[in-house]
């Protein structure tokens, strides 16, 4: 049974927490009715994402068997039969659509879910072999999550929120591709076709470039007149210290510890990043939810 659970990649469901981001910044995260709908949307994305993982693993069985880590996946290792995986995939799509309808009966959320599924299927069936486009498509998945969360909660997903989400996701995608290049240099085998179009020097430059862009973009977001007016505070820039610390730590993990694999694995294993994220959430919560209602800060 554990191999069937592993087939769904539940540890990657953490990515779907981005659905809650628009409500968090709109100060509606603790509205009980919206929380229930957001949880249904979260479940929908988990089901659809797992179905995509299965399809991708099914198509990459032979390539995964050459990979030192991916060779342990249920399909590549032979612990799960391909026919069983396809049946589970179909069931996940049906259940995911059901949760999607519960989350938003107007069908707008289902449309986002459908586009997310279509883009990822196109990625699995060939677009992942196109250098640069493969990373852009990976990053777009996080934007769909944010848009989906905004639709469910009926809140505005500002252009700044979309930009920040896309930049952060692209930054992590670059880190993943860097790990693929390192594996190629160590084994002499391309783990995916797009890797031949990348070099370590190119990806190092991209990581440095996007780390700077993310920090500048976040500070610009916190000081944007539109953001200050919408959130009712100019103090959000205080939280930028944790964004900077998180970026610095991720770069340290990549360049010093030489562990640029799955960002999800880094999230689960790196205590520094975990604490930084918690402190960032706490700081934003205090600034948006507590300070405006405290007379001394008015």
VMD Tcl script that draws the C-alpha trace (Angstrom):
set ca {
  {0.00 0.00 0.00}
  {2.83 2.42 0.76}
  {3.93 2.28 -2.88}
  {0.45 3.26 -4.03}
  {0.49 6.17 -1.58}
  {3.95 7.12 -2.78}
  {2.61 7.06 -6.35}
  {0.39 10.05 -5.46}
  {3.41 12.04 -4.16}
  {1.56 13.46 -1.13}
  {4.67 15.35 -0.02}
  {4.25 17.55 -3.12}
  {0.74 18.54 -2.04}
  {2.37 21.32 0.00}
  {2.60 23.26 -3.28}
  {-1.19 23.52 -3.27}
  {-1.08 25.66 -0.12}
  {-0.62 28.57 -2.54}
  {-4.43 28.45 -2.89}
  {-4.66 30.07 0.54}
  {-2.31 32.98 -0.27}
  {-4.88 35.40 -1.80}
  {-7.22 34.98 1.18}
  {-4.34 35.44 3.61}
  {-3.37 38.79 2.08}
  {-7.04 39.82 1.73}
  {-7.53 39.25 5.49}
  {-10.24 36.64 4.87}
  {-8.27 33.53 5.78}
  {-10.20 32.96 9.02}
  {-13.67 33.26 7.50}
  {-15.13 29.82 8.24}
  {-17.22 29.52 5.05}
  {-14.24 30.39 2.86}
  {-11.90 28.04 4.70}
  {-14.21 25.09 3.97}
  {-14.34 25.98 0.27}
  {-10.58 26.53 0.11}
  {-10.00 23.11 1.68}
  {-12.24 21.59 -1.01}
  {-10.20 23.46 -3.64}
  {-6.99 22.25 -2.02}
  {-8.27 18.65 -2.23}
  {-9.21 19.20 -5.89}
  {-5.72 20.41 -6.78}
  {-4.16 17.53 -4.82}
  {-6.18 14.99 -6.82}
  {-5.49 16.60 -10.19}
  {-1.80 17.12 -9.39}
  {-1.44 13.46 -8.34}
  {-3.10 12.32 -11.59}
  {-0.56 14.40 -13.52}
  {2.31 12.92 -11.52}
  {1.07 9.43 -12.43}
  {0.84 10.28 -16.13}
  {4.31 11.82 -16.06}
  {5.77 8.81 -14.24}
  {4.06 6.44 -16.67}
  {5.63 8.18 -19.65}
  {9.06 8.48 -17.99}
  {9.44 4.93 -16.69}
  {12.55 4.20 -18.77}
  {14.23 7.55 -18.12}
  {13.45 7.37 -14.39}
  {15.19 3.99 -14.16}
  {18.46 5.76 -15.11}
  {18.04 8.37 -12.37}
  {19.63 7.67 -8.94}
  {16.56 8.93 -7.04}
  {13.66 8.64 -9.50}
  {14.47 4.98 -10.11}
  {12.89 4.31 -6.70}
  {9.49 5.64 -7.81}
  {6.68 3.03 -7.71}
  {6.31 2.65 -11.49}
  {10.02 2.80 -12.35}
  {10.85 0.28 -9.62}
  {8.02 -2.05 -10.68}
  {6.18 -2.01 -7.35}
  {3.02 -0.66 -9.00}
  {1.59 -2.08 -12.23}
  {1.04 0.49 -15.02}
  {-2.59 -0.64 -15.46}
  {-3.30 -0.02 -11.78}
  {-1.66 3.42 -12.00}
  {-3.86 4.45 -14.95}
  {-7.02 3.33 -13.12}
  {-6.02 5.36 -10.06}
  {-5.28 8.33 -12.33}
  {-8.80 8.25 -13.82}
  {-10.38 8.03 -10.37}
  {-8.31 10.98 -9.15}
  {-9.47 13.14 -12.07}
  {-13.13 12.33 -11.35}
  {-12.78 12.97 -7.60}
  {-10.75 16.14 -8.24}
  {-13.46 17.56 -10.50}
  {-16.04 16.74 -7.82}
  {-14.09 18.66 -5.18}
  {-13.61 21.48 -7.68}
  {-17.36 21.80 -8.19}
  {-17.92 21.85 -4.42}
  {-15.30 24.59 -4.06}
  {-16.87 26.81 -6.73}
  {-20.17 25.80 -8.40}
  {-19.86 28.70 -10.87}
  {-17.36 26.53 -12.80}
  {-14.72 29.29 -12.88}
  {-12.49 27.27 -10.56}
  {-13.01 24.14 -12.68}
  {-11.85 26.14 -15.69}
  {-8.61 27.06 -13.90}
  {-8.24 23.44 -12.82}
  {-8.78 22.30 -16.41}
  {-6.20 24.73 -17.81}
  {-3.73 23.62 -15.13}
  {-4.31 19.98 -16.10}
  {-4.02 20.71 -19.84}
  {-0.79 22.70 -19.49}
  {0.78 19.97 -17.39}
  {-0.30 17.23 -19.80}
  {1.28 19.21 -22.64}
  {4.39 19.48 -20.48}
  {4.45 15.71 -19.89}
  {3.86 14.90 -23.56}
  {6.77 16.89 -24.96}
  {7.01 20.52 -23.87}
  {9.26 19.53 -20.95}
  {11.91 18.80 -23.57}
  {11.99 22.44 -24.73}
  {14.60 24.34 -22.73}
  {13.42 27.49 -20.89}
  {9.80 26.71 -21.78}
  {9.95 23.72 -19.43}
  {10.81 25.98 -16.48}
  {8.21 28.59 -17.45}
  {5.48 25.93 -17.55}
  {6.52 24.54 -14.16}
  {6.30 28.02 -12.67}
  {2.89 28.68 -14.26}
  {1.39 25.88 -12.14}
  {1.82 28.00 -9.02}
  {0.10 30.94 -10.69}
  {-2.91 28.71 -11.46}
  {-3.05 27.74 -7.78}
  {-3.11 31.38 -6.70}
  {-5.76 32.26 -9.30}
  {-7.84 29.29 -8.18}
  {-7.64 30.34 -4.55}
  {-8.70 33.89 -5.44}
  {-11.72 32.60 -7.38}
  {-12.87 30.35 -4.53}
  {-12.58 33.09 -1.90}
  {-13.87 35.84 -4.20}
  {-10.88 38.07 -3.50}
  {-8.59 40.08 -5.74}
  {-5.39 38.42 -6.95}
  {-3.29 41.51 -7.57}
  {-0.74 41.72 -10.34}
  {1.98 41.92 -7.69}
  {0.88 38.67 -6.09}
  {0.90 36.91 -9.47}
  {4.34 38.32 -10.34}
  {5.83 37.32 -6.98}
  {4.39 33.81 -7.19}
  {5.70 33.31 -10.73}
  {9.18 34.64 -9.92}
  {9.54 32.47 -6.81}
  {8.36 29.34 -8.65}
  {10.71 30.05 -11.57}
  {13.59 30.53 -9.14}
  {12.97 27.07 -7.67}
  {12.56 25.53 -11.15}
  {16.00 26.86 -12.08}
  {17.40 25.17 -8.98}
  {15.87 21.86 -10.07}
  {17.38 22.13 -13.55}
  {20.76 22.89 -12.01}
  {20.50 19.62 -10.10}
  {19.77 17.80 -13.39}
  {22.91 19.32 -14.93}
  {25.00 18.21 -11.96}
  {23.62 14.67 -12.31}
  {24.48 14.72 -16.01}
  {28.06 15.76 -15.26}
  {28.37 13.03 -12.63}
  {26.78 10.19 -14.62}
  {27.32 11.28 -18.22}
  {23.63 10.64 -18.96}
  {20.92 13.20 -19.74}
  {18.09 12.68 -17.26}
  {15.82 14.73 -19.55}
  {16.25 16.04 -23.11}
  {16.15 19.73 -22.16}
  {19.23 19.35 -19.93}
  {21.52 19.33 -22.98}
  {20.48 22.95 -23.62}
  {21.59 24.10 -20.17}
  {24.98 24.59 -18.59}
  {26.00 25.01 -14.97}
  {27.32 28.51 -15.63}
  {24.07 29.60 -17.29}
  {21.89 28.30 -14.47}
  {24.18 29.81 -11.81}
  {23.76 33.22 -13.46}
  {19.98 32.72 -13.66}
  {19.78 31.82 -9.96}
  {21.73 34.93 -8.98}
  {19.66 37.11 -11.31}
  {16.28 35.87 -10.12}
  {17.24 35.98 -6.45}
  {17.92 39.70 -6.86}
  {14.72 40.25 -8.88}
  {12.58 38.49 -6.26}
  {13.94 40.59 -3.39}
  {13.52 43.86 -5.29}
  {10.03 42.84 -6.50}
  {8.87 41.94 -2.98}
  {10.09 45.21 -1.47}
  {8.50 47.11 -4.39}
  {5.25 45.23 -3.76}
  {5.19 46.12 -0.06}
  {5.77 49.82 -0.85}
  {3.44 50.06 -3.82}
  {0.81 52.79 -3.25}
  {-1.87 50.35 -4.43}
  {-0.71 47.72 -1.92}
  {-0.58 50.23 0.94}
  {-4.08 51.47 0.09}
  {-5.56 47.98 -0.30}
  {-3.97 46.48 2.83}
  {-4.23 49.63 4.93}
  {-0.60 49.60 6.08}
  {2.84 50.61 4.84}
  {4.61 48.29 7.32}
  {4.53 45.13 5.22}
  {8.11 45.83 4.18}
  {9.17 44.68 7.67}
  {8.54 41.10 6.49}
  {11.09 41.47 3.66}
  {13.89 40.49 6.07}
  {12.51 36.93 6.11}
  {12.20 36.85 2.31}
  {15.84 37.89 2.04}
  {16.89 35.31 4.65}
  {14.96 32.56 2.84}
  {16.55 33.39 -0.52}
  {20.01 33.51 1.05}
  {19.48 30.12 2.70}
  {18.22 28.52 -0.52}
  {21.29 29.83 -2.36}
  {23.47 28.42 0.43}
  {21.78 25.02 0.09}
  {22.36 25.11 -3.68}
  {25.94 26.39 -3.84}
  {27.48 25.36 -0.51}
  {25.60 22.20 0.41}
  {25.14 21.33 -3.30}
  {21.59 20.13 -2.81}
  {19.45 21.81 -5.48}
  {17.01 18.95 -6.05}
  {13.34 19.09 -5.16}
  {12.34 22.37 -3.44}
  {9.70 20.34 -1.59}
  {12.38 18.09 -0.10}
  {14.35 21.15 0.98}
  {11.21 22.58 2.58}
  {10.60 19.39 4.58}
  {14.20 18.86 5.64}
  {15.81 22.28 6.10}
  {15.06 23.66 9.56}
  {16.36 27.15 8.74}
  {13.95 27.57 5.81}
  {11.07 26.15 7.86}
  {11.65 28.67 10.64}
  {12.09 31.50 8.13}
  {8.77 30.70 6.44}
  {6.97 30.49 9.79}
  {8.44 33.83 10.88}
  {7.43 35.40 7.56}
  {3.85 34.13 7.96}
  {3.77 35.35 11.57}
  {5.14 38.78 10.64}
  {2.63 39.25 7.83}
  {-0.19 38.09 10.10}
  {0.78 40.57 12.83}
  {1.19 43.44 10.36}
  {-2.06 42.83 8.46}
  {-4.35 41.41 11.14}
  {-3.19 42.88 14.46}
  {-1.38 46.20 13.98}
  {-4.18 48.05 12.12}
  {-6.57 47.38 15.01}
  {-4.06 48.40 17.70}
  {-4.62 52.12 18.56}
  {-0.98 52.80 19.41}
  {0.02 52.02 15.81}
  {-2.72 54.08 14.13}
}
mol new
graphics top color blue
foreach p $ca { graphics top sphere $p radius 0.5 }
foreach p [lrange $ca 0 end-1] q [lrange $ca 1 end] { graphics top cylinder $p $q radius 0.2 }
display resetview
